[in-house]
């Protein structure tokens, strides 16, 4: 068993530049990393630095709004899937203590002709910030584009057609989640900025992972730092993909640790993109991931039903 103590780094341009040998190498690199640790640092993605800068400015301005203003955008009855979720509402599966964060959700911007119009909740418009939704929606599409190419590489790695995932994710129920972790002002009494958990979705693409805080549990039971360079995203496997591949691709436990006490006064921002498929995708274990040594581990379920189960478990519905 190989023990990983540093998150591997890969370059998506190796997959997209048209060189068959580099493409094959990328597929092997990311597939092996996702089997061994479930995380990579990725460069060569489709986010321009200016877009990242613009989105951070918009989300800082939003979270700086008065609480009563932000609460106007907390929509009842949709499990926090769009708009604002206030401080401490979400907790990790198996815990009751709320995480030390508040966040916003951008969802799939659908055309009026889409069959998912009326199935997914509508995005919520922030009246006080004219550039907020436009910037968030454009970032969403660039991260979705990056995720499509990553899933194409993973489809090849597990022996599927390269475009296997395309029909499921092009109008998928994905979520862009800007998170604000406020300064810690009193003893958190066991609460973390984000307690140990695995992600629900297919893959997560994380902006704002620079610096310490995000930690990943390796196979030796050690917490290792998941840090990225300025031009990199952190990518990890979610439970939907892990389930679909019979745990061949590893959904790894991770957390956002609290800073040392002398840094409690510092806030933290983070922006993950949770890539979900359409609700009616079957997450049934793939036949080519089952053999004598790897019996089927999971019951059949759709992505929509699995999402609803997990939203209940983390306290959002």
C-alpha positions in Angstrom: 0.0 0.0 0.0 1.5 3.3 -1.1 1.3 6.1 1.5 0.9 9.5 -0.1 2.1 12.5 2.0 2.0 15.2 -0.7 -0.9 15.9 -3.1 0.2 15.1 -6.6 0.2 17.8 -9.3 -1.0 17.4 -12.9 -1.5 19.7 -15.9 -4.8 19.5 -17.8 -3.0 20.9 -20.9 -1.3 17.5 -21.3 -4.8 16.1 -22.0 -6.1 18.9 -24.2 -3.1 19.8 -26.4 -3.6 17.1 -29.0 -0.4 15.1 -28.2 -1.6 11.4 -27.8 1.4 10.4 -25.7 0.9 13.3 -23.2 -2.8 12.6 -23.1 -2.2 9.0 -22.2 0.3 10.0 -19.5 -2.3 12.5 -18.0 -5.0 9.8 -17.9 -2.6 7.5 -16.0 -1.4 10.2 -13.7 -4.8 11.5 -12.6 -6.3 8.0 -12.4 -3.5 6.7 -10.3 -3.6 9.7 -7.9 -7.4 9.3 -7.5 -6.9 5.6 -6.6 -4.2 6.3 -4.1 -5.3 9.5 -2.4 -8.3 10.9 -4.2 -6.8 14.4 -4.6 -4.7 16.3 -7.1 -3.5 19.9 -7.7 -4.4 20.9 -11.2 -2.9 23.5 -13.5 -3.9 24.2 -17.2 -7.6 24.7 -16.3 -9.9 27.3 -17.9 -10.0 29.9 -15.1 -8.3 33.2 -16.0 -6.6 35.1 -13.1 -8.8 38.1 -13.7 -11.9 36.1 -13.3 -10.7 34.6 -10.0 -9.8 38.2 -8.8 -13.3 39.5 -9.8 -15.1 36.6 -8.1 -13.2 37.1 -4.9 -14.0 40.8 -4.9 -17.7 40.1 -5.4 -17.9 37.4 -2.7 -16.0 39.5 -0.1 -18.5 42.3 -0.8 -21.4 40.0 -0.4 -20.3 38.5 2.9 -19.6 42.0 4.2 -23.2 42.9 3.8 -25.3 43.3 7.0 -26.7 39.9 8.2 -30.3 41.1 7.8 -29.5 41.8 4.1 -28.0 38.4 3.6 -30.9 36.7 5.3 -33.2 38.0 2.6 -31.4 35.5 0.3 -31.8 32.4 2.6 -34.6 30.6 0.7 -36.7 28.1 2.7 -37.7 24.7 1.4 -34.8 24.0 -1.0 -32.2 22.5 1.3 -29.8 25.3 0.8 -29.3 24.4 -2.8 -29.4 28.1 -4.0 -28.7 31.4 -2.4 -27.4 32.0 1.1 -26.9 29.6 4.0 -26.3 31.2 7.4 -23.5 30.5 9.9 -23.5 27.1 11.6 -26.4 25.5 9.7 -24.5 22.8 7.9 -22.7 20.0 9.7 -20.7 16.9 8.6 -22.4 13.6 8.3 -22.6 11.9 11.7 -22.1 15.2 13.6 -24.6 17.6 15.2 -22.2 20.5 15.8 -22.5 23.1 13.0 -19.5 24.1 10.9 -17.9 27.5 11.5 -19.0 28.9 8.1 -21.6 30.6 6.0 -21.9 30.2 2.2 -23.7 31.0 -1.0 -24.8 28.6 -3.8 -24.8 29.3 -7.5 -26.5 26.6 -9.5 -26.8 25.6 -13.1 -27.9 28.6 -15.3 -30.5 26.9 -17.5 -32.0 27.9 -20.8 -35.8 28.3 -20.9 -35.9 25.2 -23.2 -34.1 22.9 -20.8 -36.0 19.9 -19.5 -34.5 20.7 -16.1 -36.1 24.1 -15.9 -38.5 23.9 -12.9 -36.7 20.7 -11.7 -33.7 22.5 -10.2 -34.2 25.5 -8.0 -33.8 28.9 -9.7 -30.6 30.9 -9.0 -31.0 33.8 -6.6 -30.2 37.4 -7.8 -28.4 39.7 -5.3 -29.8 43.2 -5.9 -27.2 45.0 -3.9 -24.2 43.8 -6.1 -24.8 44.2 -9.9 -21.8 42.1 -10.9 -22.2 39.3 -8.4 -24.4 36.9 -10.4 -22.8 37.6 -13.8 -19.3 36.9 -12.4 -20.5 33.8 -10.4 -22.3 32.3 -13.4 -19.3 32.8 -15.8 -17.0 31.2 -13.2 -19.5 28.3 -12.9 -19.3 27.6 -16.7 -15.5 27.7 -16.8 -15.2 25.3 -13.9 -17.8 23.1 -15.5 -15.8 23.1 -18.7 -12.7 22.1 -16.7 -14.6 19.3 -15.0 -15.9 17.9 -18.3 -12.4 17.3 -19.5 -11.3 15.8 -16.2 -14.2 13.4 -16.3 -13.3 12.5 -19.9 -9.8 11.5 -18.7 -11.3 9.5 -15.8 -13.7 7.7 -18.2 -10.7 6.5 -20.2 -8.9 5.4 -17.1 -11.7 3.2 -16.0 -12.2 1.7 -19.5 -15.3 3.7 -20.7 -15.9 5.7 -23.8 -14.2 9.1 -23.4 -17.5 11.0 -23.6 -19.4 8.7 -21.2 -20.0 11.4 -18.6 -20.8 14.3 -21.0 -24.6 13.7 -21.3 -24.8 13.5 -17.5 -22.9 16.7 -16.5 -23.6 19.2 -19.3 -26.8 20.3 -17.6 -25.9 18.7 -14.3 -27.1 19.9 -10.9 -23.7 21.3 -10.0 -23.1 23.9 -7.3 -20.5 26.7 -7.0 -20.1 27.5 -3.3 -18.3 30.6 -2.1 -17.6 30.0 1.6 -16.8 32.6 4.3 -15.1 31.3 7.5 -15.4 34.3 9.9 -12.8 35.1 12.5 -13.1 32.9 15.5 -14.1 35.0 18.5 -14.6 32.4 21.2 -13.6 28.9 22.1 -15.2 26.8 19.3 -15.7 23.8 21.7 -15.0 21.1 19.2 -16.5 22.8 16.1 -14.2 23.1 13.1 -14.4 25.4 10.1 -15.4 22.3 8.2 -15.5 19.0 10.1 -14.1 15.8 8.6 -16.3 14.7 5.7 -16.4 13.3 2.1 -18.1 15.2 -0.7 -21.4 14.1 -2.1 -20.8 14.8 -5.9 -18.8 13.3 -8.8 -15.7 15.6 -8.5 -15.0 18.8 -6.6 -12.9 21.6 -8.1 -11.6 24.0 -5.4 -10.6 27.6 -5.9 -9.0 29.4 -3.0 -7.0 26.4 -1.6 -3.8 28.4 -1.2 -2.3 28.4 2.2 -3.0 26.0 5.1 -6.4 24.8 6.4 -7.6 22.1 4.0 -6.3 18.7 5.3 -6.7 15.2 3.7 -6.7 11.9 5.5 -4.2 9.5 3.8 -4.2 5.7 4.0 -1.9 5.7 7.0 -4.5 7.8 9.0 -2.4 10.9 8.8 -3.8 14.4 8.1 -1.7 16.0 5.3 -2.0 19.6 4.0 -3.7 20.0 0.6 -2.1 23.2 -0.7 -2.0 24.5 -4.3 0.1 27.0 -6.1 -1.5 30.2 -7.2 -2.3 28.9 -10.7 -3.7 25.5 -9.5 -7.1 24.1 -8.4 -7.4 21.3 -5.9 -9.5 18.5 -7.4 -11.0 15.5 -5.5 -13.3 12.6 -6.0 -16.8 12.7 -4.5 -19.0 9.9 -3.2 -21.0 9.7 -6.4 -18.0 8.8 -8.5 -16.5 6.6 -5.8 -19.8 4.7 -5.6 -20.2 4.5 -9.4 -16.6 3.0 -9.7 -17.1 0.6 -6.8 -14.5 2.6 -4.8 -11.8 2.2 -7.5 -11.6 6.0 -7.5 -11.3 7.1 -3.9 -13.5 9.6 -2.1 -11.2 10.7 0.6 -12.1 12.2 4.0 -10.9 15.8 4.4 -11.5 18.8 6.7 -10.8 22.5 7.1 -9.0 22.8 10.4 -9.2 25.8 12.6 -6.1 28.1 12.6 -3.8 28.3 15.6 -5.2 30.4 18.4 -3.0 33.4 17.5 -4.6 33.5 14.1 -8.2 33.2 15.2 -8.7 36.8 14.2 -8.2 35.9 10.5 -11.1 35.1 8.1 -10.8 32.6 5.3 -12.6 32.4 2.0 -12.8 29.3 -0.2 -14.7 28.5 -3.4 -15.4 24.9 -4.3 -17.3 23.8 -7.4 -19.2 20.6 -6.7 -19.8 18.8 -10.0 -23.0 16.9 -10.0 -24.7 14.9 -12.7 -28.3 15.3 -13.8 -30.7 14.0 -11.2 -31.8 10.9 -13.2 -28.3 9.6 -13.8 -28.0 6.0 -12.4 -25.1 5.7 -10.0 -25.3 1.9 -10.2 -21.8 0.3 -9.9 -20.2 -0.1 -13.3 -19.9 -3.7 -14.4 -16.2 -3.3 -15.4 -15.4 -2.2 -11.8 -16.7 -5.5 -10.4 -14.8 -8.8 -10.3 -14.0 -11.7 -7.9 -11.6 -9.5 -5.8 -13.9 -6.5 -6.0 -17.6 -7.5 -5.4 -20.3 -5.0 -5.8 -20.3 -2.7 -2.7 -23.4 -0.5 -3.3 -27.1 -0.8 -4.0 -28.5 0.8 -7.2 -29.6 4.5 -6.8 -30.1 7.6 -8.9 -28.0 10.8 -8.4 -31.1 12.7 -7.3 -32.1 10.2 -4.6 -28.5 10.0 -3.4 -28.3 13.8 -3.1 -31.5 14.0 -1.2 -30.3 11.3 1.3 -27.1 13.2 1.9 -28.7 16.6 2.3 -30.8 15.1 5.1 -27.7 13.6 6.7 -25.8 17.0 6.8 -28.8 18.9 8.2 -29.8 20.9 5.1 -33.2 19.2 4.7 
